[in-house]
Amino acid sequence: MELSFETLETPALTKAQLAQLLFDQIGLNKRESKDMIDAFFDLISQKLVDGQDVKISGFGNYQIRTKAPRPGRNPRTGEAIPIEARRVVTFHASHKLKESIQGTTSQA
């Protein structure tokens, strides 16, 4: 599938493009393709909301991290502002993905 660059933003792989790839390469109908992509991302999202890590073999790990409250500062006024505790998602690429990006192959 050829990706088109319709905006000046950094090109991104979209859910619609993933669904189109399932339609083109596997033969699912367009509705099934869209539903499968939506279900995949809904499952990942729900696991993260529930506080569970998501590990995708050969791709990477999504992890929930709790950040402690800390003092902050408004850069415009210099006023001290407290930053509340929050949960954030982090992604760590697998060694296979890192090697693919660098153009090397694994010797396993």
VOBA-62954 format. One record per residue (C-alpha): z, y, x. Coordinates in steps of 0.02 Angstrom, whole numbers, plus 32768, in hexadecimal, padded with zeros to 4 digits. Layout:
BEGIN
ZYX/...
This chain:
BEGIN
800080008000/7FD080A98044/805381318034/801D81DF8002/806F8280803A/806B82F37FA4/80F3836B7FDC/812783C0807C/81CA835E807C/81E782C880EB/818B8236809A/81FC81B58047/81E781088001/820C81177F47/8246809A7EC4/819D80B17E6E/814380817F0F/81B37FE77F22/818C7FB47E6F/80D27FCD7E91/80DF7F5B7F2B/81307ED27EC1/80A37EE67E43/801B7EE17EC8/805F7E5B7F3C/80C27DE57ECD/80697DFA7E28/80FA7E2E7DBB/80C87EA07D2D/80F37F587D42/81867F527CCA/81D27EB97D20/81B87F0B7DCA/82117FAB7D95/829F7F487D44/82B77EDE7DE1/82C07F767E53/83387FCE7DDC/83A77F337DD0/83AA7F227E8E/83E37FD57EAA/845C7FD07E16/84AF7F367E62/84C17F897F0C/850380287EBD/85827FCC7E52/85C57F677EE5/85DD80087F49/8632805F7EB6/86A67FC87EAA/86D37FE07F62/86767F497FA4/86077F4F803E/85517F1C802B/85007EB880B7/84447E9B80B8/84157E1D813E/83977E6181BA/83A67F118174/84577F53817E/85007F72812E/85367FF380AF/85F1801480BA/866C807E8057/86DB80EA80C3/876F81508085/877D81FA80D7/8829824B80DE/884882FA809D/883683818121/8835843D8133/878B8490812A/874785408137/86C885A180D0/864685D08155/8614866E80F8/86C286B980DD/872C865C815C/87A7863080D1/8808858D80E8/87DB850E8063/882884618050/87AA83D1804E/87E683467FDB/87E9828D8007/874882367FD7/86E581967FE9/863E81978043/85B681158060/858180F08111/84EC8089814C/84E4802581EC/843B7FDC8219/84337F26824F/84007EF98300/835B7EB382BD/83327F588267/83627FBC8301/82F37F4E836D/82627F5F82F2/8273801C82F5/8273801C83B3/81DB7FA983B8/82327F18840D/82457E6783CE/82E17DFC83C8/82EB7D6C8444/83547CFD83D0/
